[in-house]
Amino acid sequence: MELIAALRAEDGCPWDRKQTPLSMTVYLIEEAFELVEAIRADHTADIQEEMGDVLFQILFLMSLYQQEGRFAPTDVLHQNLQKMIRRHPHVFGTDKIETAGEVKVRWREIKQQEKHFDSGSLMDSVPKGLPALLRAYRISERAAGIGFDWDHLNGVMAQAEAEWDEFKDELDRPNGVVKDKAKATEEFGDVLFTLINVARIAGIHPETALSQSTGKFVRRFKRMESMAAAEGRTVAEVSREQLEKFWQKSKKMEAIRDAADPQED
């Protein structure tokens, strides 16, 4: 906190002095994403560095609010400590809870009592600013928490297939065009939302799954770029047919790597 105070002093850094809580949100989000990326890569040095950056953003925000006289860092820590104790009555109280699933249900019950969601919608407990995929996952979790859910995985998979058929109906496939873009967009959104529920019921977090698949595509594409570079070309200069050969070769290389080191992502 002394460092932050020095940065924001009259003889400190002009950039740091001009920052506000709102302006800092951009950097907080950026640093959080960088930390997540480091964690997924499981690179210890990067994780340590990015954790420090995220912590600095939080401390900086605390300092700004303290300067405004709204609360002190100790107020934040005390409030969070009390909340964690209150939301773990099976650890710090007399509740008997045996499974992680029961913990989640109890957590939501306590949170609902705290936030007084009885006077509004259960859906209001999910921040509107979350990325769409994560928000859809949380929304479906809330609905499932009160029993509005499919009975089993087969049911939601059948629903996903039905939604996919409805989306296909909106496509003029022989001509490769969309008949009604607004309607097709709506139907495709239904497909995505239902697939998120497939993942949830299967015990797979869709954000993790999509991140892994995206990372896999990037790795394979970079190998394609290396193959093209070895021939003195860029991928933009390679024919579609040759790109497909590069892609299949990249997949085989990855399969060999995975077989040699099954623990590596």
N, C-alpha and C positions, 0 to 999 in steps of 0.2 A: 504493500500500500504506500510505503514511502517513495518507491520508484514512481508510482503513478502520480503521487502528489508533486514530485519534482518535474515530471513531464508536463503537468498542467499548471505549473507555477508561472508567474508573469515572465520570468526569464527562462521558461522551459521551451517546449516544442509548440510552434504555432498550430501544427496539424492536430496534436492531442488536445490543445486548449479549445479548439472549435467544435470538438465532437459532442454529440448529444446522445441520450439513450436511443433515440430512433435511428440516428445515423450509424450507431454501432451494431444494430441488428444485422445489417448486411455482412459485416465482418464476422460476427458470431456464427451465422449460418455457414459462411464459407469455411471457417476453421473447423466447425463441427463435421462438415463433409470431408475435409482433409483428414480428420481423425478417423472417421469411419473407413476411409480408403486405406489408411495405414493399418488399421486393425484387420481388415479383410486380407491385406497382403501379409499380415503377421510379421512385419519388420519391426523388431524391438526398438531400434534407435529412432525410427520415424514415429512410432507410437508414443514414445516418451516425449519427443519434440512437439508433436501435435497436441498431446494432452496439456502440455505447458501453455501452448497458444490458446487453447479453449479456456483453460483456467484463467489466463491473463484477461481474456475478454470478459469473463464473469466478474473478476475483481475490478476491472475498469468500470463496468456498469454499476457495481456496488458503490464505487467511489463517487460516481456521478450523482447517484440518488442520495448518498450521504451529504454531498455538498449542497444539494437542494433541501436538506433537512427532512427528508421523507422517511428514511430508515437507515440504520447502520448495518454493516456486515454481520454483526453479532445477532441482530434481529432476524436476518435471513436464516442463519444457521439454527437459531433457537426454534424458529417456526417449523423448519424442515425436520428437525429432530423430534419435535412433538408430533408431527404428522406421521412420521415413520413408526413411532411407538404406538400411536393410536390405530394405525392401519395394520398392525401386527398383533392383534389381541391374543393370538395363539402362542405368541412368544412372550409378550409382556403382560398378558392377562390370563383369563381362565378359559378362553375358547378352546375347543378341541377340534383341530383340523388335521387331516391325515395326508391329503394329496395336494399337488400343485394346482389342480383344477379347482378344488375347494377354496384355496387361497385366493385365486382370481375372482371367484364369485363373491367372497367376503369382502375383498378389496373394493369391488365395484359398489357393493351395498354401503360400505362405510363412506366412500367418496360421494355417493348420491346423497347421503344424509348430510355430509359436510357442505355440499354445493347447493343443497335445496332444489335438486332437479325435479322434485315432485310438483313444483309449481310451473314447470315448463316441460320440455320434451327430453326424453332420454338421449335423443340424438344431439342435443346441445352440449353434451359432455365431450363430444369429439371436436377438437379445434378445426375451424373451417380452413385455416391456413396450411394444414398438412398437405404434403404432396398427394395427388389424387389416388395413387395406388394404396398408399398407407392409410389414407382416410377411408377408402372403401373397405379395407380390411378391418379397421376399428369400428366402423359403422355396423358391419355384419356381425362382429363380435358382440356389440351391444344388443343387437336384435336376438342373437342366439342366447345371450345371457338371460333373457326373460322367456325363453322357450320357442321363439319364432325362428325355426330352423328346419332344415331337412332332417329326416330320421336317420339317414345313413348316406354313405358316400355315393352309392349307386343312384340315389335320387337326384343329387345335385349334378352328377355327371350327365344324367339324362336331360336335365334342364339345360346344361351347357350345350348339349347337342341340339336341342330344340332352338336355343337362341342363335346358334350358328346357322341353322337352316333358315331362320327368319332373316338373318343378315344376308345370306346368299340370295334370298328372294328379292332383295333390293339391288342386286347387281345384274347388269345386262352382260352376263359372262361371255357370250359369243363375240360381243364387240368390245369387251374389256372396259366398260364405262359404268359409272354409277347413275342409276335412274333418278334418284331423289337424294341428293347429298345429305340434307338435313335428316331424313328418315334413316338413311344408311348409317349416319353418325350415331343416331340414337340406338339402332340395333347393334352396332359394333360395341358401343358402351355397355349394353346389356351382356354381350358376350364376355367382355373383360371382367365386369362385376361378378358374373357367375363363375368364371374361372378362378377368381380370387377366393370365392367361397369353396370351390373344389379344393384349392390348396389349403385353406383353413381347416376344413374337415379332415383332410388327409394328414394334418399335422405339419404342413410345410408353410413357411412364411414366404409369401409371394415376392416380397422385396428382396429377400436373400436369393431366391431361385432366379429372379430376373437379373440380379446383379451378377450372379455366377455365369449365366448364359451370355450376358453382354461381355463379360471379361473373356469368356472362351472365344467369342467371335473376334474380339480385338486381337487376342493372341494369334489366332489363325490368320487374320488379315495381315498382321505385321510380318508373319512368315511369308505370305504371298508377296509382300513388298520386297522382302529380302531376296526371294527367288527372282523377281523381276530385275532387281538391282544387279544380281549376279550375271544377268544377261545384258546389262548396260541399258536397261529400260525402266520406266516407271510403270506402275500398274495401269495408269491411264492410257499407256501406249500398247498394252497387251490386249489381244483379242478376247472376246467373251469366252470362246472355246478354251483358250489357253488359261484364262483365269479359273475356269472350272477345274482344269487339271491341277493347277497350283493349289486350289482349295482342297481337292481330294488328297493330294500329297501332304498338305499341312495337317489334315485330319489323321492320316496314317502316322505322321511323325508324333502327333500328340498322343495317339493310342500307344505307341511304343514307349513314349516317356512315362505315361501313366502306368503301364505294365511294369516298368522298371522301378517306379517310385509311386506306389498306390496311395501314399499319404499326401502327395503333392497335389494341389488343386490345378 
